[in-house]
Amino acid sequence: MAQSVTLWSASADTTPRHTYVAYIVFDVVLGCSYQWYESRSQWEQSDGLKIQYGGEPATGTGAAWIPACGLLEGTQPDHPARELWSDDSEQSTPGTGKLPFGVINESADRVDADWWSWVFWMVTRLEEFGASREAYDAMGRFKASASLAHQAGWLHRPEVEVRILAWAASVGLEPRSSSYKVNPTIDVDSAYAYRHRSAFRTLGATAKDLLSGNVTRMAQRWRVLILGQPDPYDTYDWLESVHRKHGLQALYFFLLADRGPYDRPLDWQQPGIQALVQRIAATSTVGIHPGVASHNSSDLAQLRQEIKRMETLSTSAVEHSRQHYLVQRMPYTWNRLEAAGIAHDHSLGFADCIGFRAGMSRPFQAFDAAANRPLDLTIHPVAAMDATLNRYMGLSPKQALDALEQLADEVKAVQGELTLLWHNETVSECDEWKGWRSVYEQVFERVC
């Protein structure tokens, strides 16, 4: 059983930032009981492993010491120490490799890492606050290539968890036993390729195919609508058979937005869509897939409308969400979801590269670093998306499987959670997705 920990901040009174980092370190990753002390004398007399944050190391206490650069004591989104990197040694930095938020240790003639500030900066995504325009893509998404994790070679590891566990080992703190977990999740952007569309849209799509000479799609539409063959995007039974084979249960996120430049779902009022949601909801957890337009809206009306549609179809409260195209801005997106009553968000990943955007694989409570308050919203990080592997990274099916297995190995090393994002149409063997059904068929054999 993990031992208890007592904490004392020597540099300033305990702030919400101190409390939040302790939550990430001890609640989320290590599973250790801990207690903050405001009084040094009470802290010194307490039992358990003593941790001192900031100030000069308290001699004679046997406490583990973590230097403070000032980020956690303040309210600003950044701190000059981010540009100062620690020395690469066991004495100055937990784990392997340098970290930002260095603190000059004149007595030891070295630069120590305030790794708690780095944890806060990574997990709250302070890195993305006020980033340059070049850091964002055309859809306003923060790019993986602009992240420190990518530049420093951390992106493919849950680096925050790696460093916390390395520090725990260095001070003799044994974490709570945990189990590696794989979470399949499915986004339903286009529930069907041809079925359950209005006559107007079917005629329009047919005319478009005629003008472009797309004989293949015309023939496929004819076989589905006239001859009664299965719709190629109706892959739900097959997906569920894969999940059952490996003892997994998936979460499904349905796009129910109004049609627009980025949001092109089927009409949520179509009986076929209603029947599909109810069918999936009978055996799996379902959530909302908020559209790009509702995210960029000046108010919450569209988001709440989409949630209400999901509640109508599933006949239950909606607690889970994932942003369409992974469009998100922190803490703006997190605040909107909290205000709309969402309890769990599954959007925290990069569109252009697989990996761990916040250095975390485990779920954790969101924190608004601008308002300095924890949010009533749990974040479930996404490690990899099918479109990222194929469209953005240009990997072959075999290369994708190898990359996913490498991610899994990194998550297994910290006994974390590997969350995968797939779409119903990407296992259809249609167009750019020919050959990719085998990836989903084999991935769980490689990562479970």
Secondary structure, DSSP 8 states (H G I E B T S, - for coil): ----EEEEESSSS--HHHHHHHIIIIIIII---EEEES-HHHHHH--SEEEEESSS--TTS--EEE---STTTS-SS--GGGG----SSTTTSSSSS--SSEEEETTTTEEEE-HHHHHHHHHTTGGGTT--GGGB-TTS-B-GGGSHHHHHT-TTS-HHHHHHHHHHHHTT--------EEEEEEEESSS-SSTT--HHHHHHHHHHHHHHT-HHHHHHHHHHHTS----TT--HHHHHHHHHHTT---EEEE------SS-----TTSHHHHHHHHHHHTTSEEEE---HHHHHSSSSHHHHHHHHHHHHHHTS---EE--GGG---TTHHHHHHHHTT--EE---S-SSS-S-TTS--S-EEEEETTTTEEEEEEE----EEHHIIIIIS---HHHHHHHHHHHHHHHHHTT-EEEEEEEGGGGS--GGGTT-HHHHHHHHHHH-
